[in-house]
Amino acid sequence: MKKLIASSLLMMLLFLLFIIGLALNFYLQSTPTFLDRPYKLSATTETIEVNYINWACDCANFIETKYALNDLNYEIREQDCIFIEPANAKLKLPEQYFEKDHFEKNLRLTGQFYLKKGIPRFHEQKTPEKPAPARVFRYSKFEVVD
């Protein structure tokens, strides 16, 4: 009788662990975690100019203007898009840029690319789907330019 109760409790515990594992797996697949963040920066500091792209997805939404400058027939490709990340929270872009300015102005950013693709530390997820990893540029200075 005791063996039957012990095996029933063990089965219930295993079932509970299975359910918790499924829930945790779903959570990790749908939400960016610290594992998705790149961590090692390039040794090269550079200045790039980017333009905001208002995608319908929660994906990398900036593109370097050099692509359009080098090819007048250039069509935006997902693999050319990047995330940007401020070096600290004080450098966050003003909301006005996203509301109006991105139609007329670009950003000039000074900073470094991370060596591996990922999702930036300050990424604000707006959809239930986890964004695909992309190149991330960590800027320490920004300027809004015409």
DAZI-V849740 format. One record per residue. OMEGA is omega in whole degrees, 0 to 359 (none if undefined). NEAR is the number of other C-alpha atoms within 10 Angstrom. D_CENTER is the distance of its C-alpha to the mean C-alpha in Angstrom with 1 decimal. Layout:
BEGIN
omega->{OMEGA	OMEGA}
near->{NEAR	NEAR}
d_center->{D_CENTER	D_CENTER}
END
This chain:
BEGIN
omega->{179	178	179	179	180	180	177	178	178	179	179	179	178	178	178	177	177	180	178	177	177	180	179	178	179	180	182	180	184	183	176	179	178	178	181	185	174	184	184	181	173	178	184	173	181	175	180	175	184	177	180	176	182	179	174	179	179	186	179	191	172	177	178	183	181	181	180	179	182	183	183	179	184	173	185	177	182	183	177	183	182	167	170	183	176	179	174	186	180	182	180	181	178	181	180	179	182	181	187	191	184	176	188	190	175	174	171	185	174	182	184	171	169	182	180	176	179	178	186	182	183	181	178	183	183	179	180	182	176	180	177	177	178	175	181	177	180	184	177	179	175	178	175	184	178	none}
near->{6	7	8	9	10	11	12	12	12	12	12	12	12	12	12	12	12	12	12	12	12	12	11	11	11	11	13	14	11	13	15	22	14	12	10	17	19	20	15	11	16	15	10	8	14	13	13	18	18	23	18	22	16	14	10	8	14	17	24	27	20	23	24	18	16	11	15	13	10	9	9	8	9	10	9	12	8	14	11	14	21	24	22	25	23	20	17	12	9	7	13	13	15	9	9	9	16	13	9	10	17	17	13	11	16	21	22	18	21	17	22	22	23	19	15	16	19	23	27	26	20	14	16	9	14	11	13	10	14	19	20	14	20	22	21	26	26	23	23	15	13	18	13	16	12	9}
d_center->{55.0	52.9	51.3	50.4	48.8	46.9	45.6	44.7	42.7	41.0	40.1	38.7	36.7	35.2	34.4	32.7	30.6	29.7	28.6	26.5	24.9	24.1	22.5	20.4	19.3	18.3	16.4	14.5	13.8	12.6	10.5	7.8	10.2	11.0	11.7	8.2	7.8	9.6	12.8	15.3	15.5	17.7	21.2	21.3	20.6	20.3	20.3	18.4	18.8	16.1	16.4	14.2	14.1	14.4	13.4	14.6	11.6	8.2	6.8	6.4	9.2	11.1	13.8	16.3	19.7	21.6	21.1	23.1	25.5	26.5	26.9	28.2	27.7	24.0	21.9	18.2	16.7	13.2	13.4	14.1	11.1	8.6	5.9	8.2	8.7	12.3	14.4	15.6	15.6	18.6	16.9	14.7	15.5	18.4	18.2	20.9	18.7	16.7	20.0	22.3	21.8	19.0	21.9	24.1	22.3	19.8	18.1	19.5	17.3	18.7	16.8	15.6	13.2	12.2	14.4	12.2	9.1	6.2	2.9	4.4	7.4	8.0	5.3	8.1	8.2	11.1	12.2	13.4	11.6	8.6	6.2	7.4	6.3	7.0	8.8	7.6	10.5	11.6	14.4	17.5	19.3	18.7	21.3	21.5	23.8	26.0}
END
